[in-house]
Amino acid sequence: KERWGVPLVHTMHTMAKVKNLLLARGDKPEPAARVIGEQQVVDVADRLVANTGDEAEELIGLYGADPGRVAVVSPGVNLSVFRPASQGAARRRLGIPQDAHVLLFVGRIQPLKAPDVLLRAASRMLIDEPALRERLVVACVGGPSGNGLARPSFLTDLAAELGIADVVRLVPPAPQEELADWYRAATVTVVPSYSESFGLVALESQACGTPVAAAAVGGLRTAVRDGVSGLLVNGHDPADWALALRRLLAAPRRRARLAAGAREHAAAFGWQATAARLMEVYAGAVAHLHKTAVALPNA
């Protein structure tokens, strides 16, 4: 920025201060060096791009960002890849029974993403309704990352401990075309994260026509329209998640309405709209720099 005389526009992936406020049990806080680095970026950036209005408030409230330098631009999803298609065909390609109730988790296997909440909820569901075991499939697509690397076999061990290894299917990270099939094959995509700056998994699922059950945190409150494209669950108590998921599985008409709402909601988040808004932000940053240079002729 200083050497080239150009504006700096920065988008946070996640924010350390936010993550540290919403740690999962037993998770490790982000290091002080990251907090310092993020603060330095906030202090010198000409524009800060926030994924949601909530994130904009966090930048202002937790990092002291100038509100005039913060712009909200929601991330987009590739609607040509993540699009509705036959659930039956997707299940055949993935080897999933046609009559299965598929609860899908997609993401990094680490405490922050809370895949254990889904497994514990599934265990509770089977205790409450043993007959569900004949049709339930809990699919987790992703690999250990971050703090999850310390226990790479965590989900395998937890499934065995809970007595649900027979219904759990662990799948390594998949390319986008295959990932779209997983979304289409799912009955519900479950996003129980403790913190999300936005929640692209939720948006990708909805773009494929599959409703989402997500934690009512961070950007997920924007990525999912509660009661329209999916549902938001308060807290991370497996009993609450089990109840919410059982109700969804027992209500095919409600799921159909949510699926229609999911497709409509996701359609507003295509990359074209995101790129156009980002172009406005960058153009504004450049124009402000030129205006400042004119005002300071000796600069």
Secondary structure as GFF3:
##gff-version 3
##sequence-region A 1 299
A	DSSP	beta_strand	9	11	.	.	.	ID=ss1
A	DSSP	alpha_helix	16	21	.	.	.	ID=ss2
A	DSSP	alpha_helix	32	44	.	.	.	ID=ss3
A	DSSP	beta_strand	47	50	.	.	.	ID=ss4
A	DSSP	alpha_helix	53	63	.	.	.	ID=ss5
A	DSSP	three_ten_helix	67	69	.	.	.	ID=ss6
A	DSSP	beta_strand	70	72	.	.	.	ID=ss7
A	DSSP	alpha_helix	87	94	.	.	.	ID=ss8
A	DSSP	beta_strand	101	106	.	.	.	ID=ss9
A	DSSP	three_ten_helix	111	113	.	.	.	ID=ss10
A	DSSP	alpha_helix	115	128	.	.	.	ID=ss11
A	DSSP	three_ten_helix	130	134	.	.	.	ID=ss12
A	DSSP	beta_strand	136	141	.	.	.	ID=ss13
A	DSSP	three_ten_helix	146	150	.	.	.	ID=ss14
A	DSSP	alpha_helix	154	162	.	.	.	ID=ss15
A	DSSP	beta_strand	168	171	.	.	.	ID=ss16
A	DSSP	alpha_helix	176	185	.	.	.	ID=ss17
A	DSSP	beta_strand	188	191	.	.	.	ID=ss18
A	DSSP	alpha_helix	200	207	.	.	.	ID=ss19
A	DSSP	beta_strand	212	215	.	.	.	ID=ss20
A	DSSP	alpha_helix	220	223	.	.	.	ID=ss21
A	DSSP	beta_strand	230	233	.	.	.	ID=ss22
A	DSSP	alpha_helix	238	249	.	.	.	ID=ss23
A	DSSP	alpha_helix	252	267	.	.	.	ID=ss24
A	DSSP	alpha_helix	271	295	.	.	.	ID=ss25
###
